[in-house]
């Protein structure tokens, strides 16, 4: 256990070298909380160093991360009776009286630009420690370190993999320049929306960003040459490769779970069909051959099946086909519009856009029972994307005529919205 | 602020209804043809670069394309019949019902007029740009926009227009004619634009 955790912190220092200074172009607001969440308190970390306060407020990031998961409810700072920074200063009765199950205390100590962080997680009722760490990072690694502490706490308490350290990709449009023309940008940011960086921008549409399984590349659609083409772009150096620019549609790219193939939509033969492109030998396998619209392929985590949208039955519905080729079977029958399916990481459910009479919402289908759980209130919700552990779904919705990003917990209980300074934000995709 | 928005929407609708192509789109084509090589090099950035370099590129690209656009304005001229409101050729936008790619009866005569012109002018090329409203998922809308453009294409072809004269492109919901939310905007956005190529 300990060696795994130590390795994790080694990774932190390697990865964090590349992150620029965090900027807050957007803010996250929890629009609907949940009663069943486990109460815990993340006490503001103590600080000593050459500046008056810590450059990054670790405890608030950890609180926000854990609250966002929908499984925890962090105590507000103003409701705390005391603010201990080490375990031996904790009066457990105080926290029991406040109804808290767990307590996280810690401190940051800056010496010559190195930040020594120590923290402990305590069980309030047993009065004992569950987790404790000491580590040293650089200033630009502090935010990342806070997310990793959230990961450790979450994994310890739930036994499940967490994804606070993951990233999101999304498309924005803003009016730019003298002509106020529409400018399309592809951005990536930390999972909490901080640290946004544009990796591509164009006056023509950019669409459908999706991550490679290793998180090192993004595949997307660009209309920069006035027709669609699919590109894979490396994040380390920004270099990109044109993958498909056939006549007609080149769209909806999606990496296979092992990263060796790409499912995509091409209409080069007539109607839009699902293809699988082998990225090594460039072989193209045509999976669907209907005269209808077939699009939006997404892989099952074992790589054996692909869910996609087809209107062969008259209205858009989800179908599943073996990724090697074979017969399609229809998956959705409930509602007059079901599209853009995506498997959860455990393969047990599929998230989709689900609509009845023009009311578009995000829903999850349990594949064992085929029951549909509608998570959002509509009515312009689209582009759902599961987080790595499938606890959360990120999607885009409309607020006062603008496209905004929202997130909902997979059980539908926790809702939050991401508010940007300006422009439209859409098509979020979560790294896995 | 509200009035400005309304005014913009009205202008946008007028542009669509009269079937003119906006100057914006001319800019875009110039940026993409003339500055393609430059754009290829500058459009993307690795994580080590900050956003500022991207912004600089944008400013350069914009001023450059605006300069070119002014030089181009005199060249984009079609016959007088295209600007005569009484002539069906002046109508270059075909509208559709929600989630449908079937051409409505009202627009058949307009498409037929374009077919006649194109059949008589074999050297003239058009782009059929398919568009949708913002409802539903984006990639599905790309497919729907293409089906709309192909519906118009099949009527043109049935009346003697050749495949060499026509290119089909779908932008789905990515380039709305009207940015508003609601049926009034959506019906302007469910469209195929017949764009005559400058020779």
Interface residues (C-beta under 8 A of the other chain):
Chain A: X18 X20 X176 X177 X178 X179 X181 X182 X183 X185 X188 X197 X198 X199 X200 X201 X202 X203 X204 X205 X207 X208 X223 X224 X225 X226 X227 X228 X233 X234 X235 X236 X237 X238 X239 X240 X248 X249 X251 X252 X265 X267 X271 X272 X293 X295 X296 X309 X311 X315 X316 X337 X339 X340 X353 X355 X358 X360 X380 X382 X383 X398 X401 X426 X427
Chain B: X23 X24 X27 X28 X29 X31 X32 X36 X39 X43 X44 X45 X46 X47 X48 X49 X50 X51 X54 X57 X58 X59 X61 X62 X63 X65 X66 X98 X99 X134 X135 X136 X137 X138 X139 X140 X142 X143 X144 X146 X147 X168 X169 X170 X171 X172 X174 X175 X179 X180 X181
